[in-house]
Amino acid sequence: MTELDEMTKGAFQEAGNIGMGHLATALSNMVGREVKINIPIVKITPLENIQKEASEGANKSVVAIHIPFSGDVSGGTLLLLPKYSAFSFSDLLLKRSVGTTNKIEQKEINKLKDMGSRLCGAYMNVVNEFLGTNLHVGDPEVHVNMDGVGDFIEQEIGKLADEFIVVGGEATIPITRSKHEFNMLFEPEASDVILAAVMKKMMG
């Protein structure tokens, strides 16, 4: 597996810090609740590990929202929600009492898809502004599977690369215990572009 040197990792970390902060603000405005987000983690992750984490264990993801982006670099965002979080976010987005939703149907999917687009747009806008890059957000694809979403991940992003630079953060809504995992997936070739943009920014 490829390793990231410290300078490249720092470049993605810097861009991720800025983007995740704006993402948290956008999410808070959407659900009308306080949102906390952790410091993003940057690492190279094989596709098979991303699939495994989304399909196994007590917190396996049952909703996946994939949004491609293109421009100076290519990649995508992958929003993963375990069952409780998917239900809680659906309630908040539909202005219902938390605990109402017990099934993800078309109305919920539409709201989650809109949330994904708006969050990704907020992230990309600030990264473009901060780094001077030109990244465009594509149309989201949403998949719901109570047995896990590993197959969907393979179908959607497996054709792009065998491993990705992942800038991963986790947003939580303390009042509901909802958890929202937000992963930016960059193809490894993106490292040169992001690093050059950060160095240019640092040098003024």
N, C-alpha and C positions, 0 to 999 in steps of 0.2 A: 504494500500500500504506500502511496506517495505521502511524503511528510511536508508540512509547511514550515518554511524558515520563519524566524521570529519577526523579521521586518514585514513579510507578507501577512502573517497572522495579525500583527499589530494594525496593519492597514485595514483589514476586514473588520477588526475589533472597533476601530475608530468610527468607521462608517456605520457599523451595526449599533453602536451606542446612540448615535444621533437618530438613526431610523427608528429604533425601538422606542425611544422616548416619544416621538411623534405618533407612533402606532398606538401607544398606551393612551395618549390624549384623545385620539380619534375613537378608540374603542369606548372610552369613558363617556364621550359625548353620545355615542350610539345607544348605550344601555342605561345611561343615567345613573351610573354607580361609580364609586371609586375603583380605579384599576391600578394594580401594582405590577411592575415588570422587573424581572431580574436582569443582571448584567449578561449580555449575550455571550455564548460560548462559541468559539470558532474552531472547527476541526475538519479533517478530511474523513469522510464516512463512505464505506462501500454501500452500493445500492441494497445488497442483501441484508445489511444491518438495519437500514431504514425500514425495509419491509418487515423484518422480524420484530422490531420494536413496536410497529403499528398493529401487529396481529397476535401478539402473545402477552401473557401476564394479566394481572388484575386490572391494569389501566390501559388495556389495549384500545386502540382508536376504532370507533365505529362510524365516524364521519371524517372524510378527507376532502379538502378543497384544494385543488391544484390550479395555480394561475401562472401561465408562462410569461416571461418577459424577454424582450429582445432589444437590440440597439447596439451599443458599444460592446456589450457582452451578452451572452445568452444564458438562460437558466430558468428558474421558476421559484415560486413560493409554495410551500406545502403546509397547510393548516390542518392540524390533527386534533380531533376531539374525542375523548372517552365518552361513554354513554351519559354519565351524570352531567358532564359539562355541555354536551350537545343539547340535552333537554333544558338545562338552565339558561343557556344562551338563547334558545328558541323562545322561552318564556319572556326573557328580558326584551328581546327584539320585537316580540309581538305584544308587549305591554300586558303580560299576564302574570299572575302570582307565580313565583317560583315553586315548582312542584306540580304544576298543571299538566305539562307535556309528558306523555309516556310513549309517544311514537313519533318518528320523523317522517312526515308526509310532504306533499308538494309545497304547501304553504310555508312550512318550516325550511325546506330546502331553498326556496326562493329568498327567504330572509338571510339564511346563512351564506348563500352565494353573494348577495348584495354586501353583506358584512365583509366577506373575503375581498371583494373588489375594492371596497373603500379603504380597508386597512392596507392592502398592498399598494394602492394609489398613494396613500399618505406616506408610506415608507419610501416609495420610489421618488416621490416629489422632493422630499428633503435630502435624499442621497444625491439626486441629480443636482440640486442646488448647492449642496455642500462640496461635492467633488467636481462639479462641472461636467458630469457624464450625461449621456443621452440614452435613458432606458425607458422602454415603453411597455405598459401592462397589457396583456392579452385577455381573452375571455376565460372566466373560471369554469372548471368542471367539478361537479360535486358528486361524491359517491357515498352511499349509506349501506353499511353491512354490519349487522350486529355480531358477526363472527370475526370481524377484523377487516382491514382495508389493504392488506399486503398485495393482493392480486391487482387491485386498482393502481397502486403505486408503480408496480412493475410495468403495467400497460401504459401509464401516462408518462413516466420519466425514464423507464428502462431503455428506451431507444436513444436517449440523449447521451448517456455515459454510464460507465460501470461504477464510478465513484464521484463524489461531489465535495466541493468546499461548502460546508454547512455553517451558516450563521444562525444559531438557534437561541431563541429566547422563550420565556414562559410568562404569560400574563395571568394574573389571578384577580378575582373579584372577591375580596374578603367576606363580604356580607352573604355570599351564596356558596362560597368554596369552589366556584367554577374555575376551571383551569383551561388555558388556551395556549397550546404549543404552536409557535410560529417559527418555521424554518425557511430561511432563504437558501436555495440550492443553486450554487454557481458551478458551472463546468470548470475543471481545473485550469483550462486555458485562460480563464478570466483573471487569474492572479496578476498577470503582467499589466493588464489594463487598470485594475483597481489600485495596484501599487503605484503605478505612474501617476494616477490622478491624485492620490494622497500626497505623494512627494511634491507634485506641482503645487498643491494647496499649501503645504507646509512652507514652501519656498516663496510663497506670495506671488 
